[in-house]
Amino acid sequence: MTNRLTFETAQNYLDQQVDERSEEMMIMEDYARSTKFPIIGPVAGNFCYQIARMIGATSVFEMGSGYGYSTAWFARAVQENGGGVVHHVVWDVELSNKARLHLERLGYDDILKYHVSEAVETLENNQGPYDLIFNDIEKDAYPSSLEVIERSLKPGGVLIVDNMLLGGRILDQNDESSTVMGVRELTAQINASDRWIMSIVPIRDGLLLAYRVS
Ligand SMILES: C[S@@+](CC[C@H](N)C(=O)[O-])C[C@H]1O[C@@H](n2cnc3c(N)ncnc32)[C@H](O)[C@@H]1O
């Protein structure tokens, strides 16, 4: 039998390499599956957790947190790093309430700060500086979010941005939708700046990992 390496087979293989999650995390994953809610999933979640552990992050600001699945990975890292703060920011009150239930059950309540508001504005009003910022807001707002992110991240801090591949739409030069243009512009901004060292990691929908040099 020939084993063909495709994007899909590679993702399935990566899925199998992630440790089993707690029952509460599996409930959150099941909910995403049944409602088609776009969480980052276990491979990207574990990657975010690993980065946060590696840099010893104790302050994390998350933009576009949904019902707290990605937040849980960051909160786990911060707790294991000795404690600190993770900001959960989403503009839907139902999602914020749902996140509180899950994250309380997971034992991260003392670490979490909840904001039901627009994420860029909230970051502007809650200047860190932070060790790590995770950006998963509407993609057309990515380019305009970078300025406040740069002001809010410590030198030596890390920015992670989701959906850099947009399910392959990023490859279509004829796609000039605001979503694709937003991702393209953010990628170009960070690539062109000597303040950042960046890579795009092809896990799931593509994670941009950027290290703030200065
Ligand atoms: C992709 S989902 C988040 C998934 C989450 N990061 C996870 O992996 O578990 C993005 C969420 O952020 C919200 N959102 C999008 N843009 C936002 C913004 N500018 N400010 C606040 N919330 C935003 C959306 O309504 C949605 O609930």
The ligand as a Gaussian input file, in Angstrom:
#p B3LYP/6-31G(d) Opt

LIG

0 1
 C      -13.015000      31.769000      15.636000
 S      -13.987000      32.118000      17.007000
 C      -12.940000      31.843000      18.395000
 C      -12.473000      30.481000      18.650000
 C      -11.544000      30.412000      19.827000
 N      -10.354000      31.205000      19.632000
 C      -11.167000      28.953000      20.044000
 O      -10.318000      28.461000      19.303000
 O      -11.726000      28.330000      20.951000
 C      -13.941000      33.886000      17.047000
 C      -14.893000      34.495000      18.045000
 O      -14.533000      35.848000      18.265000
 C      -15.628000      36.708000      18.008000
 N      -15.046000      37.937000      17.435000
 C      -14.678000      38.141000      16.134000
 N      -14.139000      39.371000      15.996000
 C      -14.166000      39.935000      17.228000
 C      -13.743000      41.197000      17.723000
 N      -13.200000      42.119000      16.921000
 N      -13.922000      41.452000      19.039000
 C      -14.481000      40.525000      19.858000
 N      -14.904000      39.319000      19.454000
 C      -14.750000      39.025000      18.146000
 C      -16.544000      35.953000      17.084000
 O      -17.875000      36.392000      17.226000
 C      -16.343000      34.502000      17.574000
 O      -17.175000      34.213000      18.653000

